């Protein structure tokens, strides 16, 4: 067998497109919305009002649980709505006050 022959492959341009760049952020699913905290409820749940005046119950998720975040009535937060129930949400970020 030709051990002295090196096998060279052409780079596959489609492989980069299929796997994507691992350093880029995941695509936005379009569920992230700004909301205003209306009411603090028990068990780390808050009632928020979305920009379209709809209300939802939200809880803290991800890094906001590990890193203690205190929200107050009137704070602006970024929430992700649940896909199966638009009245439920997860707080992903506390936005700075204007």
C-alpha positions as CSV (number, residue, x, y, z in Angstrom):
1,X,0.0,0.0,0.0
2,X,1.4,3.4,-0.8
3,X,2.5,4.5,2.7
4,X,4.5,7.3,1.1
5,X,1.5,8.8,-0.5
6,X,-0.3,11.4,1.6
7,X,-4.0,11.7,1.3
8,X,-5.1,15.3,1.0
9,X,-8.7,16.4,1.2
10,X,-10.2,19.5,-0.2
11,X,-11.8,21.7,2.5
12,X,-15.5,21.3,2.5
13,X,-17.2,24.8,2.3
14,X,-20.5,23.3,3.3
15,X,-19.0,21.9,6.6
16,X,-18.5,25.4,8.0
17,X,-22.1,26.3,7.2
18,X,-23.5,23.1,8.7
19,X,-21.7,23.2,12.0
20,X,-21.6,27.0,12.3
21,X,-19.1,29.0,14.3
22,X,-19.0,27.8,17.9
23,X,-18.0,31.3,19.1
24,X,-21.2,33.0,17.9
25,X,-24.2,33.4,20.1
26,X,-27.2,31.1,19.5
27,X,-29.9,32.6,17.3
28,X,-32.5,34.7,18.9
29,X,-35.8,32.9,19.0
30,X,-37.8,36.1,19.1
31,X,-39.3,35.5,22.5
32,X,-37.2,38.0,24.5
33,X,-39.3,41.0,25.4
34,X,-38.9,44.0,27.7
35,X,-41.3,44.1,30.6
36,X,-42.0,46.2,33.7
37,X,-42.3,44.7,37.2
38,X,-45.8,45.3,38.6
39,X,-46.0,43.2,41.7
40,X,-43.7,41.0,43.8
41,X,-45.3,37.7,44.7
42,X,-44.2,34.8,47.0
43,X,-41.7,32.1,45.9
44,X,-39.5,34.5,43.8
45,X,-42.3,35.1,41.4
46,X,-43.2,38.5,40.0
47,X,-46.1,39.9,37.9
48,X,-44.8,41.8,34.8
49,X,-46.4,43.9,32.2
50,X,-45.1,43.5,28.6
51,X,-44.7,46.3,26.1
52,X,-48.0,45.3,24.5
53,X,-49.8,45.8,27.9
54,X,-50.3,42.0,28.4
55,X,-49.4,40.7,31.9
56,X,-47.5,37.5,32.7
57,X,-46.2,35.7,35.8
58,X,-42.4,35.5,35.7
59,X,-39.7,33.7,37.7
60,X,-35.9,34.1,37.7
61,X,-33.9,31.7,35.5
62,X,-30.3,30.9,34.8
63,X,-27.7,33.2,36.0
64,X,-30.2,35.4,37.9
65,X,-30.7,32.5,40.3
66,X,-27.0,31.8,40.9
67,X,-26.1,35.5,41.1
68,X,-28.5,37.2,43.5
69,X,-30.6,39.8,41.7
70,X,-33.0,42.0,43.6
71,X,-35.9,43.4,41.6
72,X,-38.3,46.1,42.7
73,X,-41.6,47.3,41.5
74,X,-41.1,49.5,38.5
75,X,-37.8,47.8,37.3
76,X,-37.5,47.0,33.7
77,X,-36.5,43.4,32.9
78,X,-35.9,41.3,29.9
79,X,-38.2,38.2,29.8
80,X,-38.5,35.1,27.6
81,X,-42.1,34.0,27.2
82,X,-42.9,30.3,27.5
83,X,-43.7,28.7,24.1
84,X,-46.7,26.8,25.5
85,X,-48.2,29.5,27.7
86,X,-47.8,33.2,26.9
87,X,-48.9,34.1,30.5
88,X,-45.7,32.6,31.9
89,X,-42.2,34.0,31.5
90,X,-38.6,33.7,32.7
91,X,-36.6,36.8,33.7
92,X,-33.3,36.6,32.0
93,X,-31.8,40.0,32.6
94,X,-32.4,43.1,34.8
95,X,-32.1,46.2,32.5
96,X,-30.5,49.4,33.8
97,X,-32.7,52.2,35.0
98,X,-33.0,55.1,32.5
